[in-house]
């Protein structure tokens, strides 16, 4: 799912960039899936970002490809965007589990010895 770690950061910023963090937090505030237009209006009205509409849609699309958000398309209607994780703790838990799995798969001998498993 994730390719980059920002080891000098904490929380969400450890795993995602600033705009991705902003969008994830905004989607967590929504009770149901939301259109891009409504999400953008929410961001602007709450002075959360001054990033352009096109930048946000591009970022959301990339986040969807990385499974960080969910894009739902109904027939020919406008896509709806929603959270892929319940909250920050859920997201970080999944990232830690994924990271440990990657370490185990790629560095099994060192990894298992480090955590005391033989």
SERO-4910 file (N, C-alpha, C, O; in steps of 0.05 Angstrom, whole numbers):
BEGIN
 pado doro    nc1    nc2    nc3   cac1   cac2   cac3    cc1    cc2    cc3    oc1    oc2    oc3
  Unk    A     16    -24      0      0      0      0     17     25      0     13     43    -17
  Unk    A     36     27     18     52     51     21     81     46     12     92     25     17
  Unk    A     93     66      0    120     63    -10    139     80      6    163     74      8
  Unk    A    130    102     18    147    121     31    141    123     61    118    124     69
  Unk    A    162    124     77    159    131    105    174    157    110    196    161    100
  Unk    A    161    174    125    174    200    133    183    196    162    168    204    180
  Unk    A    206    185    166    215    177    193    218    199    213    220    194    237
  Unk    A    219    224    203    221    247    221    194    258    229    192    278    243
  Unk    A    172    244    222    145    253    228    132    233    247    143    212    253
  Unk    A    107    240    255     92    223    272     63    220    261     55    236    244
  Unk    A     48    201    272     20    198    264     17    193    234     33    179    222
  Unk    A     -4    206    223     -9    203    194     14    212    177     20    200    157
  Unk    A     27    233    186     49    245    170     73    226    168     90    230    150
  Unk    A     74    206    184     95    185    182     92    170    156    111    161    144
  Unk    A     67    167    147     60    150    124     51    165     99     53    155     77
  Unk    A     39    189    102     28    203     79     37    232     79     46    243     99
  Unk    A     35    244     56     42    273     53     21    291     66      0    282     75
  Unk    A     27    317     66     10    337     79    -18    338     66    -37    338     81
  Unk    A    -20    339     40    -46    341     27    -62    315     31    -86    316     36
  Unk    A    -48    292     30    -62    267     35    -73    266     63    -95    257     68
  Unk    A    -57    276     82    -66    277    110    -91    295    112   -111    287    125
  Unk    A    -90    318    100   -113    337    100   -138    324     89   -159    326    101
  Unk    A   -135    310     67   -159    297     54   -169    274     71   -193    270     73
  Unk    A   -151    258     83   -160    236     99   -176    247    124   -197    236    131
  Unk    A   -165    267    136   -178    279    159   -206    290    152   -225    287    167
  Unk    A   -207    303    129   -233    315    119   -253    292    114   -277    295    121
  Unk    A   -244    271    102   -263    248     97   -272    235    122   -295    226    124
  Unk    A   -255    234    143   -263    223    168   -284    240    182   -300    230    198
  Unk    A   -286    265    174   -306    283    186   -334    279    173   -354    288    183
  Unk    A   -335    265    150   -360    262    136   -375    237    146   -362    216    152
  Unk    A   -401    239    147   -417    216    156   -422    196    134   -428    173    140
  Unk    A   -419    204    110   -425    186     87   -407    194     64   -395    216     64
  Unk    A   -406    178     43   -390    185     19   -399    212      8   -422    220     11
  Unk    A   -380    226     -4   -384    254    -11   -373    259    -40   -354    247    -48
  Unk    A   -386    277    -54   -376    284    -81   -352    302    -78   -347    314    -57
  Unk    A   -336    304    -99   -313    321    -99   -321    350    -94   -308    365    -79
  Unk    A   -343    359   -107   -352    386   -104   -358    393    -75   -351    414    -65
  Unk    A   -372    375    -62   -379    379    -33   -355    378    -16   -352    394      3
  Unk    A   -336    360    -22   -312    358     -6   -295    384    -10   -285    395     10
  Unk    A   -293    393    -34   -278    418    -39   -291    441    -25   -277    458    -12
  Unk    A   -317    444    -26   -331    465    -12   -326    464     18   -322    484     31
  Unk    A   -326    439     29   -321    435     58   -293    445     64   -289    459     84
  Unk    A   -273    438     48   -245    446     53   -242    476     52   -229    488     69
  Unk    A   -254    489     32   -252    518     29   -267    533     51   -256    551     63
  Unk    A   -291    525     57   -307    538     78   -295    536    105   -298    554    122
  Unk    A   -280    515    110   -267    511    136   -238    520    136   -223    514    155
  Unk    A   -230    534    115   -202    544    112   -181    522    117   -161    527    130
  Unk    A   -187    498    107   -169    476    111   -146    476     90   -124    467     96
  Unk    A   -153    484     66   -133    484     45   -139    506     24   -162    514     20
  Unk    A   -118    514     10   -121    533    -12   -112    520    -38   -107    533    -58
  Unk    A   -110    493    -38   -101    478    -61   -124    478    -81   -147    478    -74
  Unk    A   -117    478   -107   -137    479   -128   -154    454   -129   -146    432   -120
  Unk    A   -177    457   -141   -196    435   -145   -182    412   -160   -185    389   -153
  Unk    A   -168    419   -182   -155    398   -198   -133    383   -183   -130    359   -187
  Unk    A   -119    397   -166    -98    384   -150   -111    364   -130   -100    342   -126
  Unk    A   -133    372   -119   -146    354   -100   -157    329   -114   -154    307   -103
  Unk    A   -169    333   -137   -180    310   -151   -158    291   -160   -161    267   -158
  Unk    A   -136    302   -169   -113    286   -176   -102    270   -152    -96    247   -154
  Unk    A   -100    284   -130    -90    272   -105   -109    250    -96   -100    228    -88
  Unk    A   -135    255    -96   -154    235    -88   -153    210   -106   -155    187    -97
  Unk    A   -149    214   -132   -147    192   -151   -123    175   -144   -124    151   -144
  Unk    A   -100    188   -139    -76    174   -131    -79    159   -105    -70    137   -101
  Unk    A    -93    172    -86    -98    160    -60   -116    135    -63   -113    115    -49
  Unk    A   -135    137    -81   -153    114    -87   -137     91    -99   -141     68    -91
  Unk    A   -118     97   -116   -101     76   -128    -83     63   -106    -77     40   -109
  Unk    A    -76     78    -85    -61     67    -63    -78     56    -41    -68     47    -20
  Unk    A   -104     56    -46   -124     45    -27   -125     61      0   -130     49     21
  Unk    A   -119     87     -2   -121    104     21   -148    116     25   -156    123     47
  Unk    A   -163    118      3   -191    127      3   -206    109    -16   -195     94    -32
  Unk    A   -233    111    -15   -250     95    -32   -264    113    -52   -277    132    -44
  Unk    A   -263    105    -77   -277    120    -98   -299    101   -108   -294     79   -117
  Unk    A   -324    110   -105   -347     94   -114   -360    108   -137   -367    132   -136
  Unk    A   -364     93   -158   -377    104   -183   -403     89   -187   -403     65   -190
  Unk    A   -425    104   -187   -451     92   -192   -460     99   -220   -464    122   -226
  Unk    A   -462     79   -237   -470     84   -265   -454    106   -278   -429    105   -277
  Unk    A   -467    126   -289   -453    149   -301   -453    173   -283   -449    196   -292
  Unk    A   -459    169   -257   -461    192   -239   -433    201   -229   -413    189   -235
  Unk    A   -433    223   -215   -409    234   -204   -398    214   -183   -412    203   -167
  Unk    A   -372    210   -183   -360    192   -164   -363    202   -135   -365    227   -131
  Unk    A   -365    184   -116   -366    191    -88   -340    182    -75   -328    162    -82
  Unk    A   -331    198    -56   -306    193    -42   -312    187    -13   -329    200     -1
  Unk    A   -298    168     -2   -302    161     26   -276    151     39   -257    145     25
  Unk    A   -277    149     64   -253    139     79   -249    109     75   -269     94     73
  Unk    A   -224    101     74   -218     73     72   -211     61    100   -210     37    104
  Unk    A   -207     79    119   -201     71    147   -219     86    166   -227    109    160
  Unk    A   -225     74    188   -244     87    207   -234    113    220   -248    132    224
  Unk    A   -208    113    225   -195    136    239   -165    133    237   -155    114    225
  Unk    A   -151    152    248   -122    152    247   -110    127    260    -91    116    249
  Unk    A   -121    119    283   -110     95    296   -113     70    279    -94     54    278
  Unk    A   -136     67    266   -140     44    248   -120     45    225   -109     25    218
  Unk    A   -117     69    213    -98     71    191    -69     64    200    -56     49    186
  Unk    A    -60     74    222    -33     69    232    -30     40    239     -9     28    233
  Unk    A    -50     28    251    -49     -1    257    -45    -18    232    -28    -35    231
  Unk    A    -60    -12    211    -57    -26    185    -29    -21    174    -17    -40    163
  Unk    A    -19      3    175      7      9    164     29     -6    179     48    -16    167
  Unk    A     27     -8    205     47    -22    221     46    -52    215     67    -64    211
  Unk    A     22    -63    212     19    -91    205     31    -96    178     45   -116    174
  Unk    A     25    -78    158     36    -81    131     67    -79    132     80    -95    118
  Unk    A     77    -61    147    106    -57    149    119    -82    161    140    -91    151
  Unk    A    108    -92    182    119   -117    195    118   -140    175    136   -157    175
  Unk    A     96   -142    160     94   -164    140    115   -162    119    127   -182    111
  Unk    A    120   -137    110    141   -133     89    168   -141    100    184   -154     87
  Unk    A    174   -133    125    199   -140    137    202   -170    140    223   -182    134
  Unk    A    180   -183    149    181   -212    152    185   -227    125    201   -246    124
  Unk    A    171   -217    105    173   -230     78    201   -226     65    211   -244     52
  Unk    A    212   -203     69    237   -196     55    262   -200     71    284   -203     60
  Unk    A    259   -201     97    283   -203    115    277   -222    137    283   -217    161
  Unk    A    265   -245    131    255   -264    151    277   -272    171    272   -272    195
  Unk    A    300   -279    161    321   -288    179    329   -267    200    330   -273    224
  Unk    A    333   -243    191    341   -221    209    317   -212    226    320   -207    250
  Unk    A    294   -211    214    270   -201    228    262   -220    251    258   -211    273
  Unk    A    261   -246    245    253   -265    266    273   -266    289    265   -269    312
  Unk    A    298   -264    282    319   -263    303    317   -238    320    322   -239    344
  Unk    A    310   -216    308    308   -191    322    285   -191    342    287   -180    364
  Unk    A    262   -203    334    239   -203    353    239   -227    371    220   -231    386
  Unk    A    260   -243    370    263   -266    388    249   -291    380    243   -308    397
  Unk    A    243   -294    355    230   -318    345    250   -333    328    264   -322    312
  Unk    A    252   -359    333    270   -375    317    256   -394    298    269   -409    284
***
